[in-house]
Amino acid sequence: MAPLEGITILDFTQAYNGPYCTMVLADLGARVIKVERLGGEQSRFWEPYTEDDESGYFALLNRNKEGIAVDLGEPEGKEIIKKLYAKVDVIVENFKFGTIDKLGLGYEVAKEINPNIIFASSSGYGQTGPLATNTAYDNVIESMCGYMDMTGFPELPPLRSGASVGDSYTGLSVAVGVLLALYHRKKTGEGKRVDVAMLDTMFAALEDSIMTYSLTGKPLHRSGNAKPAEVVPYDSYICKDGKMLTVTITRDEMWPDFCKAVDMPEMISDPLYATNDLRVKNFDSFTKKMQGYMEKQDVDDMVERFQKHNVPASGVYRPIDAAEHPHMLARDMIIQYHDDNIGEFTSFGFPIKFSKTPETIRKGSPRIGGDTVRVMQELGYDQAVIDEYIEEEIVEVPEDK
């Protein structure tokens, strides 16, 4: 039995962070009913596309979900949603602040219909505060929270992350919030509102920037691939074959093994480098010494030598190369399945492994309104009314219904 089997979630989310959250909950066994506007939510129009102009991006984030398409501006459409409110355990939405309330479908309405409902909202700035009404995407939040300023090399402008980590971090935070609210409800019978802001999530992920300033009065600055003020070596070096090697040690007990791996046993007691404090103090000379050594070595040889001495190290992989690594394959992190929108599909697997619950893909992403008829039938609508709503474009179903 999957962990969330028996839990039903009504999913109003679109774009990335919300669908990522509900995908995680669906992967954990929850029944997720995705509500889209007629014509589909925005990520259905994001590249890459198939030859039939179907979005791979949408398929990536919406596996294991059912889908209905409803015009939330129509009274009949609102009524469908309210009937669902009475039956579901959780609502997740990431509309712009105030939108779901203006639709007459906000938390106050939901809890009046279902007092034990869990209502989770994900947004750029949260449900309170002076910026709550603003719209944001990942790059805007990375800029504001300080994450972007911490990324890149000091002599170059700030950089956003290579992936939209603000969205995925926030999606996971909302998922954790939902799980905790479900656990609280199991103990108390009480539902609650969950409010997660992307800005809060990313600010909380800044690691030691705020702490360092509060203790020392000195702000940390972006430092490329290294941590010159904290841990040395913790860096990447260009090797003879033009590839990069990343290596780190976090305790002085690891230093002798590092020195042996780089054929420099004399460095073990070197007065410039024998301790982490010394290496931090002499970061520039240490880095020059290591770079001079690494540019004469091959990445694969160095990784093997570091592993032999139990020193964490890796070459820098492209995502497509990482996807072919034997370890990724052994962990089932590359999976293939059929998706009704784009056909056969290769995607990432489930990062959470359970000993007694094999991970399964129950289905790919839903077609626009692919489950509208069945869900309405579950709610007690007869076929004549369903056909009328389809004709009047209150709901949408696939053309080949």
Beta strands, then each sheet from edge to edge (+ up, - down):
strand 1: 8-11
strand 2: 31-36
strand 3: 65-70
strand 4: 90-93
strand 5: 118-123
strand 6: 192-197
strand 7: 234-238
strand 8: 244-248
strand 9: 313-315
strand 10: 334-339
strand 11: 343-348
strand 12: 395-396
sheet 1: 6+ 5+ 4+ 1+ 2+ 3+ 12-
sheet 2: 7+ 8- 9+
sheet 3: 10+ 11-
end
